[in-house]
Amino acid sequence: MKILIDMNLSPEWVQEFKLHKIEAVHWSEVGRFDAPDEIIIDWAVKKDYVIFTHDLDFGTALALTKANRPSVIQVRTQNVTIKNLSAMLFTTLTNYSDLLEKGALIVLDEDKKRIKILPI
C-alpha cells in the first residue's frame, strides 16, 4: 500500500508512515499546492496510491463520479496531529488494508469509523 498525503495534513506524516514501513508521499513533493482535487485523484489512481486527507470533498467526488478508485482515508477531527491520530490510523490500516486495496472510503473521527466500499 502507498499513501498520498493531502496538502491539508502535515508533511511530517511521511516519516510516520515510513516508521510503520508504509510508502508515503506528501502532495507538495509531487504536485502543485493549489491543484484541484480532480488532479490529485487522477494522480493517485494512475500511481495506485490511497489518499489520506482532512478534506471532505474527496468523499463527495467519489460519490458524484461513482468511481471505484482511489481509496480515501478521510479524517474528520480538528486535531490532525500525529500524536492524536497515529494509533487509530495505523490500527485502521492494519485491519482494513484489504478493503483499501480493492477500493474504499474510510472516514475516521475520534469516536468511530465508517467504511464504504467503492463505488458509492
matplotlib code that plots the C-alpha trace (Angstrom):
import matplotlib.pyplot as plt

x = [0.0, 1.2, -0.2, -0.6, -0.9, -3.0, -1.9, -4.1, -2.1, 1.5, 4.4, 5.7, 3.2, 5.6, 8.1, 5.4, 4.3, 7.9, 8.2, 5.3, 7.0, 4.4, 5.5, 4.1, 4.5, 3.1, 1.3, 3.7, 6.5, 4.7, 2.2, 1.2, 0.0, -3.2, -4.0, -7.7, -8.9, -9.5, -5.8, -4.9, -7.4, -6.2, -2.6, -3.5, -5.4, -2.5, 0.1, -2.1, -2.0, -4.5, -5.3, -5.0, -6.9, -8.7, -10.7, -14.4, -14.6, -12.8, -15.8, -18.2, -16.1, -16.1, -19.9, -20.6, -18.4, -19.2, -15.5, -14.1, -10.6, -8.7, -9.3, -9.5, -8.9, -10.7, -10.1, -13.0, -11.4, -10.0, -6.8, -5.0, -1.6, 0.4, 0.2, -3.6, -4.3, -1.4, -2.6, -6.2, -4.9, -2.4, -4.8, -7.3, -4.7, -3.9, -7.5, -8.8, -5.8, -7.7, -10.6, -8.3, -6.6, -10.0, -11.4, -12.9, -13.7, -12.8, -13.9, -12.2, -13.1, -12.3, -15.4, -15.9, -15.0, -17.2, -16.3, -17.9, -16.9, -16.4, -18.2, -20.6]
y = [0.0, 3.5, 6.6, 10.1, 12.7, 15.7, 19.3, 19.8, 17.4, 17.9, 16.6, 15.1, 12.3, 10.9, 9.9, 8.4, 6.2, 5.2, 4.2, 1.8, 0.5, 2.1, 4.1, 7.6, 10.9, 14.4, 16.1, 19.0, 16.7, 15.7, 18.3, 22.0, 23.2, 24.6, 21.6, 20.8, 17.6, 16.1, 16.3, 14.7, 11.9, 11.3, 11.1, 8.7, 6.4, 6.4, 5.7, 3.3, 5.4, 5.7, 9.4, 10.4, 13.7, 16.1, 17.4, 16.2, 17.0, 13.7, 11.7, 13.9, 13.5, 9.7, 9.7, 12.0, 10.2, 6.6, 5.9, 2.7, 4.3, 5.7, 4.6, 7.5, 7.8, 10.9, 12.4, 14.2, 15.6, 19.0, 17.6, 16.1, 15.8, 12.6, 12.2, 12.3, 10.2, 7.8, 4.8, 4.9, 5.4, 2.5, 0.2, 1.0, 0.5, -2.9, -4.0, -2.8, -2.9, -5.5, -3.1, -0.2, -2.3, -3.1, 0.5, 2.1, 5.3, 5.2, 8.1, 8.4, 10.5, 10.2, 8.2, 5.9, 5.0, 4.5, 2.3, 2.4, 0.1, 1.9, 2.8, 4.7]
z = [0.0, -0.9, 0.8, -0.8, 2.0, 1.0, 1.4, 4.5, 6.5, 7.7, 5.6, 8.9, 8.3, 5.6, 8.3, 10.5, 7.6, 7.0, 10.6, 10.0, 6.8, 4.5, 1.5, 1.6, -0.2, 0.6, -2.3, -2.0, -3.2, -6.4, -7.4, -7.1, -3.7, -5.4, -7.5, -7.7, -6.1, -9.6, -10.4, -7.0, -7.6, -11.1, -9.9, -7.1, -9.5, -12.0, -9.4, -7.3, -4.1, -1.2, -0.4, 3.2, 3.7, 6.0, 3.0, 2.9, -0.8, -1.7, -0.5, -2.4, -5.6, -5.2, -4.7, -7.6, -10.1, -8.9, -9.0, -7.6, -7.2, -5.4, -1.9, 0.5, 4.2, 5.4, 8.9, 10.5, 13.6, 14.4, 15.9, 13.0, 14.7, 14.5, 18.3, 18.2, 15.1, 14.7, 16.8, 15.3, 11.8, 11.8, 13.5, 10.8, 8.1, 9.5, 9.9, 6.6, 4.2, 2.1, 1.6, 0.8, -1.9, -3.5, -3.2, -0.1, 1.6, 5.3, 7.5, 10.8, 13.8, 17.4, 18.3, 15.3, 11.8, 8.8, 5.9, 2.4, -0.4, -3.7, -5.8, -3.5]

ax = plt.figure().add_subplot(projection="3d")
ax.plot(x, y, z, "-o")
ax.set_aspect("equal")
plt.show()
